[in-house]
Amino acid sequence: MGVILAAGKGTRMQPFSEHFPKPILPLGGRPLIAHQLEIMRGLGVTEVVIVIGHLGHEVVRTLGDGDAWGMRITYVEQEQTLGIAHAVSKLEPYVSKPFFLFLGDIYFETSDLGTMVGRMREGSRAHGVLAVKREPDQAAIRRNFVVLTDGADRVVRVVEKPRHPRTDLKGCGIYLFDVTFFDAVRRTPRTALRDEYEITDSIQIFIEDGYRVEAAEVIRNDLNLSFPEDLLDLNLHWLDQNGKSELVGDGVVLHDGAKIEHSIVMAGATVENAITIKDSLVFPGVRVTSKDDLVGVILTNETEIHCHDR
């Protein structure tokens, strides 16, 4: 089965976080979390639990019961955002078999995640598998966690946000655990530094309890939504990866002289003047009234965000 964590407040994503939980922000004209559901469905997952919190009703309204993906979705509320391990602790009554755990604010480009399943099926030798990648960017490693192995694939230590990484093997926000992992989650202490319950602490307890955890290099790219400009970068990256010069949604009305270049204009939007929209993202139903060209902009019904120079 699958679990997606979608409870964070996303305070660094202001002003989007006033109206949208990060996992339902648009990517290629659809919610980011829809791409994660499709990955899970491709693995044969048909039962998904989504942990919601801030604006959780918007997640429920967007995804419904999961029928659109051929899945059954159950929602669990995390009333206090006290870290990933705290969110996982809410799941035990709903999970009775091995489960994929995805962080809902990350876009993943993966190779064969099925190899993670294989690691746990081969004589039950592994009780947990961490999706990892070789990360050349030291700053990216310091924002996430590193995975130290025994020289093969067995994980011996995980280190949250290391200041001096000892390896380039980075954890990426996809995990596979069997239900024995909940024993470690229940014993995870609250950290002094961030006053949260860290999933890396749970994993380390799990390892020290003698359970085998392995690392699987199955992530080609992982792109986080942390700041507003990340949303634009992610959508332009999606266009490039899918070989598209632009994406214009259903019911969009364009002025005869308007041009859309390397941009996404979502369903029901209207462009009223003969302008060029370049390297930009227009949310659904937005009336674009500008008489000047728009470059590197995100437009919603509530705001206009000018991202870094392009």
C-alpha positions as CSV (number, residue, x, y, z in Angstrom):
1,M,0.0,0.0,0.0
2,G,1.0,3.7,-0.2
3,V,1.3,6.6,2.1
4,I,1.7,10.3,1.1
5,L,2.5,13.0,3.7
6,A,0.6,16.2,2.8
7,A,0.2,17.9,6.1
8,G,2.9,20.6,6.1
9,K,2.1,24.3,6.3
10,G,4.6,25.4,3.6
11,T,5.3,28.7,5.2
12,R,8.2,29.5,2.8
13,M,5.8,29.1,-0.1
14,Q,3.8,32.3,0.8
15,P,1.6,33.6,-0.7
16,F,0.6,30.1,-2.1
17,S,0.4,28.5,1.3
18,E,-2.6,30.8,2.2
19,H,-4.7,29.0,-0.4
20,F,-3.0,25.8,-1.4
21,P,-1.3,22.9,0.4
22,K,2.0,22.3,-1.5
23,P,1.0,18.8,-2.8
24,I,-1.9,20.2,-4.8
25,L,0.0,23.0,-6.4
26,P,0.0,22.5,-10.2
27,L,2.6,20.6,-12.2
28,G,2.0,20.3,-15.9
29,G,-1.6,21.3,-15.4
30,R,-2.3,18.8,-12.7
31,P,-1.7,18.6,-8.9
32,L,1.8,17.6,-7.9
33,I,0.4,14.8,-5.8
34,A,-1.4,13.3,-8.9
35,H,2.1,12.5,-10.3
36,Q,2.9,10.6,-7.1
37,L,-0.4,8.7,-7.2
38,E,0.4,7.6,-10.7
39,I,3.9,6.4,-9.7
40,M,2.2,4.3,-7.0
41,R,-0.5,3.0,-9.3
42,G,2.3,1.9,-11.7
43,L,3.7,-0.2,-8.8
44,G,0.3,-1.9,-8.3
45,V,-0.6,0.1,-5.3
46,T,-4.4,0.5,-5.0
47,E,-4.8,1.6,-1.3
48,V,-3.3,4.9,-0.3
49,V,-3.4,6.8,3.0
50,I,-2.8,10.5,2.8
51,V,-1.9,12.5,5.9
52,I,-3.4,15.9,5.8
53,G,-3.2,19.0,8.0
54,H,-3.0,22.6,6.9
55,L,-5.9,23.2,4.4
56,G,-6.4,19.5,4.3
57,H,-10.0,20.0,3.0
58,E,-8.4,21.3,-0.2
59,V,-6.5,18.0,-0.6
60,V,-9.7,16.0,-0.1
61,R,-11.6,18.2,-2.5
62,T,-9.0,17.8,-5.2
63,L,-8.4,14.0,-4.9
64,G,-11.7,12.7,-3.6
65,D,-11.9,9.0,-2.9
66,G,-9.2,8.1,-5.4
67,D,-11.5,6.6,-8.0
68,A,-9.9,8.8,-10.8
69,W,-6.7,6.9,-10.3
70,G,-8.2,3.5,-9.7
71,M,-7.3,3.7,-6.0
72,R,-9.0,3.9,-2.7
73,I,-7.8,6.9,-0.7
74,T,-8.1,7.2,3.1
75,Y,-7.4,10.5,4.8
76,V,-5.7,10.8,8.3
77,E,-5.3,14.2,10.0
78,Q,-2.1,15.3,11.7
79,E,-3.4,18.1,14.0
80,Q,0.1,19.3,14.9
81,T,2.9,19.5,12.4
82,L,5.6,17.9,14.6
83,G,7.8,16.2,11.9
84,I,7.7,13.3,9.5
85,A,8.0,10.6,12.2
86,H,5.1,12.2,14.1
87,A,3.0,12.0,10.9
88,V,3.9,8.4,10.4
89,S,2.9,7.6,14.0
90,K,-0.7,8.5,13.0
91,L,-0.7,5.7,10.4
92,E,-0.4,2.5,12.4
93,P,-4.1,1.8,12.8
94,Y,-4.5,2.1,9.0
95,V,-1.5,0.1,7.8
96,S,-1.2,-3.6,8.1
97,K,1.3,-4.5,5.3
98,P,4.5,-3.1,3.8
99,F,4.0,0.5,2.6
100,F,5.6,3.0,0.3
101,L,6.0,6.4,2.0
102,F,6.3,9.5,-0.2
103,L,6.8,13.1,0.9
104,G,4.1,15.0,-0.9
105,D,6.0,18.2,-1.8
106,I,8.6,16.6,-4.0
107,Y,8.5,15.8,-7.7
108,F,10.3,12.5,-8.4
109,E,11.9,11.2,-11.6
110,T,12.6,7.6,-10.9
111,S,14.1,4.5,-12.5
112,D,12.5,1.2,-11.4
113,L,11.0,1.6,-8.0
114,G,9.9,-2.0,-8.3
115,T,13.5,-3.0,-7.3
116,M,12.7,-1.7,-3.8
117,V,9.8,-4.1,-3.6
118,G,12.1,-6.9,-4.8
119,R,14.5,-6.2,-2.0
120,M,11.8,-6.9,0.6
121,R,10.4,-10.0,-1.2
122,E,13.7,-11.8,-1.6
123,G,13.5,-14.1,1.4
124,S,12.3,-11.1,3.5
125,R,15.9,-10.1,3.9
126,A,15.1,-6.3,4.2
127,H,12.6,-4.7,6.4
128,G,13.1,-1.2,4.9
129,V,14.5,0.3,1.7
130,L,15.4,3.9,1.2
131,A,15.3,5.5,-2.3
132,V,18.6,7.4,-2.8
133,K,20.6,9.1,-5.5
134,R,24.2,10.2,-5.9
135,E,24.1,14.0,-5.3
136,P,27.0,16.2,-6.5
137,D,25.5,19.3,-4.9
138,Q,26.7,19.5,-1.3
139,A,24.1,22.2,-0.5
140,A,21.3,19.8,-1.5
141,I,22.8,17.1,0.7
142,R,22.9,19.5,3.7
143,R,19.2,20.2,3.2
144,N,18.3,16.5,3.3
145,F,20.0,13.5,4.8
146,V,22.9,11.3,3.9
147,V,22.9,7.5,3.9
148,L,26.0,5.6,5.0
149,T,26.2,1.9,3.9
150,D,28.5,-1.0,4.7
151,G,30.0,-0.7,1.2
152,A,27.3,-2.8,-0.3
153,D,23.6,-1.8,0.0
154,R,23.0,-2.3,3.7
155,V,22.4,1.0,5.6
156,V,24.4,1.5,8.8
157,R,23.7,5.1,9.5
158,V,21.5,8.0,8.4
159,V,22.4,11.6,9.2
160,E,19.9,14.4,9.0
161,K,21.0,17.7,7.4
162,P,24.8,17.0,7.9
163,R,27.0,20.1,7.9
164,H,30.0,17.9,6.7
165,P,28.6,15.1,4.6
166,R,30.7,11.9,4.6
167,T,29.2,10.6,1.4
168,D,27.2,11.8,-1.7
169,L,24.5,9.2,-1.2
170,K,21.4,11.4,-0.4
171,G,18.0,10.3,0.8
172,C,15.2,11.5,-1.4
173,G,11.9,11.2,0.3
174,I,10.7,7.8,-0.9
175,Y,10.8,5.0,1.6
176,L,9.5,1.4,1.8
177,F,8.9,-0.2,5.2
178,D,7.2,-3.2,6.7
179,V,5.0,-2.8,9.7
180,T,7.8,-3.5,12.2
181,F,9.0,0.0,11.5
182,F,6.2,1.4,13.7
183,D,8.0,0.0,16.8
184,A,10.9,2.3,16.1
185,V,8.6,5.2,15.3
186,R,6.9,4.9,18.7
187,R,10.3,5.2,20.4
188,T,11.5,8.2,18.4
189,P,12.5,11.1,20.7
190,R,11.6,14.7,20.0
191,T,14.7,16.6,18.8
192,A,16.1,19.5,20.7
193,L,17.2,21.4,17.6
194,R,13.9,21.5,15.6
195,D,11.5,20.3,18.3
196,E,10.1,17.6,15.9
197,Y,10.1,13.9,15.5
198,E,12.6,13.1,12.7
199,I,12.1,10.1,10.4
200,T,15.9,9.7,10.3
201,D,15.9,9.1,14.0
202,S,13.3,6.5,13.6
203,I,15.3,4.8,10.8
204,Q,18.4,4.8,13.0
205,I,16.5,3.2,15.9
206,F,15.2,0.6,13.4
207,I,18.7,-0.2,12.2
208,E,20.1,-0.4,15.8
209,D,17.3,-2.8,16.7
210,G,18.8,-5.2,14.2
211,Y,16.5,-4.7,11.3
212,R,18.0,-4.7,7.8
213,V,17.6,-1.5,5.9
214,E,18.9,-1.1,2.4
215,A,19.6,1.8,0.0
216,A,18.4,1.6,-3.6
217,E,19.7,4.1,-6.2
218,V,16.4,4.5,-8.0
219,I,16.0,8.3,-8.1
220,R,17.2,10.2,-11.2
221,N,15.9,13.6,-10.0
222,D,14.1,14.9,-7.0
223,L,12.8,18.5,-7.1
224,N,11.5,20.1,-3.9
225,L,8.8,22.8,-3.6
226,S,10.3,25.1,-1.0
227,F,9.9,28.6,-2.4
228,P,7.5,30.2,-5.0
229,E,10.1,30.3,-7.7
230,D,10.5,26.5,-7.3
231,L,7.0,26.1,-8.6
232,L,7.8,28.0,-11.8
233,D,11.2,26.1,-12.2
234,L,9.5,22.8,-11.7
235,N,6.8,23.5,-14.3
236,L,9.3,24.7,-16.9
237,H,11.4,21.6,-16.2
238,W,8.3,19.5,-16.7
239,L,7.8,21.1,-20.1
240,D,11.4,20.4,-21.1
241,Q,11.3,16.8,-19.9
242,N,8.1,16.2,-21.9
243,G,9.4,17.8,-25.0
244,K,6.8,20.6,-25.0
245,S,7.3,24.2,-25.9
246,E,4.0,25.2,-24.1
247,L,0.9,23.8,-22.5
248,V,-2.5,25.5,-23.0
249,G,-5.4,24.1,-21.0
250,D,-9.0,23.4,-22.0
251,G,-11.2,26.5,-22.4
252,V,-8.3,29.0,-22.6
253,V,-9.2,32.2,-24.5
254,L,-6.3,33.9,-26.2
255,H,-6.2,37.3,-27.9
256,D,-5.5,36.8,-31.6
257,G,-2.1,38.5,-31.1
258,A,-1.1,36.8,-27.9
259,K,1.9,34.4,-27.9
260,I,2.7,31.7,-25.4
261,E,6.3,30.7,-25.3
262,H,7.8,28.1,-23.0
263,S,4.9,28.6,-20.5
264,I,1.9,26.8,-19.1
265,V,-1.5,28.5,-19.2
266,M,-4.1,26.4,-17.3
267,A,-7.7,25.7,-18.0
268,G,-10.2,28.5,-18.3
269,A,-7.6,31.4,-18.3
270,T,-8.1,34.4,-20.5
271,V,-5.4,36.5,-22.1
272,E,-7.0,39.8,-23.1
273,N,-4.3,41.6,-25.0
274,A,-1.7,41.0,-27.7
275,I,1.2,40.2,-25.4
276,T,3.9,37.5,-25.1
277,I,3.8,35.2,-22.1
278,K,7.2,33.6,-21.7
279,D,8.7,31.3,-19.1
280,S,5.6,31.7,-17.0
281,L,2.8,29.8,-15.3
282,V,-0.8,31.0,-15.3
283,F,-3.2,29.3,-12.9
284,P,-6.7,28.2,-13.9
285,G,-9.4,30.8,-14.6
286,V,-7.0,33.8,-14.4
287,R,-7.9,36.9,-16.4
288,V,-4.6,38.2,-17.7
289,T,-5.2,41.9,-18.3
290,S,-1.6,43.1,-18.6
291,K,-0.7,45.2,-21.7
292,D,3.0,44.4,-21.2
293,D,4.8,41.2,-22.0
294,L,5.1,38.8,-19.1
295,V,8.4,36.9,-18.5
296,G,9.2,34.7,-15.5
297,V,5.9,35.3,-13.8
298,I,3.4,33.2,-11.9
299,L,-0.2,34.5,-12.1
300,T,-3.0,33.4,-9.8
301,N,-6.4,34.9,-9.1
302,E,-4.9,36.4,-6.0
303,T,-1.4,37.5,-6.9
304,E,1.3,38.1,-9.5
305,I,4.7,36.8,-8.6
306,H,7.8,37.9,-10.5
307,C,10.4,35.2,-10.2
308,H,14.1,35.6,-10.8
309,D,15.3,37.2,-14.0
310,R,15.1,35.1,-17.1
